[in-house]
Amino acid sequence: MPKGSQREPGQALSNAERQARYRARQAEQTSATIRYRRPIDRRTRPQRWHDAVAELLALQANYAAWADALPDALRVTATAEALQAIVGLDLSDRADIQPPRGYGRD
């Protein structure tokens, strides 16, 4: 049904007319944004700690491989110094830490 046409006050819309008006309204509201929720992280704090430490150790190993693969000409650059600083960090003691479980479950 065209947008400007009106029905007489005593007549009800047919199903087809009602559907046509609904689809026209939906077509006009194309600016609606869809928002997605982030999934809830259901890991416990100790599990998140262990995962974070494992990720740090993996990154450190990757940076060590990168530093070893640098050509001799680049070993005196700021990038090489930053890589050596990361490789030089002692993260092994972080892996041995057991965080408290909390709420009397220790």
C-alpha positions in Angstrom: 0.0 0.0 0.0 1.5 3.4 -0.9 2.7 5.4 2.1 0.4 8.4 1.5 -2.9 6.5 1.1 -5.2 6.3 4.0 -8.1 3.9 4.8 -11.5 5.1 5.8 -11.9 5.2 9.6 -14.3 2.4 9.8 -12.4 -0.2 7.8 -9.7 -2.5 9.1 -6.5 -3.2 7.2 -6.2 -6.5 5.4 -3.4 -8.8 6.3 -1.6 -7.9 3.0 -1.9 -4.1 3.7 -0.7 -4.6 7.3 2.3 -6.6 6.1 3.1 -4.0 3.5 3.1 -1.2 6.1 5.3 -3.3 8.4 7.8 -4.0 5.7 7.9 -0.3 4.8 8.6 0.7 8.4 11.4 -1.9 8.6 12.9 -0.6 5.4 13.0 2.9 6.8 14.8 1.8 10.0 17.9 0.6 8.3 20.1 2.7 10.5 19.7 0.3 13.5 23.0 -1.0 14.7 23.4 -4.6 15.9 25.4 -4.9 19.1 26.9 -8.1 20.1 27.8 -9.0 23.7 31.3 -10.2 24.5 31.3 -13.8 25.7 31.7 -14.2 29.4 35.1 -15.5 30.5 34.2 -18.3 32.8 37.7 -19.3 33.7 38.8 -19.1 37.4 41.3 -16.5 38.4 44.0 -19.1 38.9 43.3 -20.5 35.5 43.5 -17.0 33.9 46.8 -16.5 35.8 48.3 -19.7 34.4 47.0 -18.9 30.9 48.5 -15.4 31.1 51.9 -16.7 32.3 51.9 -19.4 29.6 51.2 -16.7 27.0 54.0 -14.5 28.3 56.4 -17.5 28.1 55.3 -18.3 24.6 55.8 -14.7 23.5 59.2 -14.6 25.1 60.2 -17.7 23.2 59.0 -16.1 20.0 60.9 -12.9 20.7 64.1 -15.0 21.4 63.7 -16.7 18.1 63.3 -13.3 16.4 66.4 -11.9 18.2 68.4 -15.0 17.1 67.3 -14.5 13.5 68.4 -10.9 13.3 71.2 -10.2 10.8 74.5 -8.9 12.2 73.9 -5.5 10.7 70.7 -5.1 12.8 72.1 -6.3 16.2 72.9 -2.7 17.3 69.5 -1.2 16.6 66.8 -0.2 19.0 64.7 -3.2 18.0 67.5 -5.6 18.9 67.9 -3.9 22.3 64.2 -4.2 23.0 64.2 -7.8 22.0 67.2 -8.5 24.3 65.4 -6.7 27.1 62.3 -9.0 26.6 64.5 -12.1 26.3 66.4 -11.1 29.4 63.3 -11.0 31.6 63.1 -13.9 34.1 59.5 -15.1 33.8 60.1 -18.6 35.2 59.4 -17.6 38.8 56.0 -16.3 37.7 55.1 -19.8 36.4 55.7 -21.3 39.9 53.3 -18.9 41.7 50.1 -20.4 42.8 47.5 -17.6 43.3 45.1 -17.9 46.3 41.8 -19.5 45.6 40.0 -17.1 48.0 36.8 -17.3 50.2 38.3 -19.9 52.5 39.1 -22.5 49.8 42.8 -22.4 50.4 
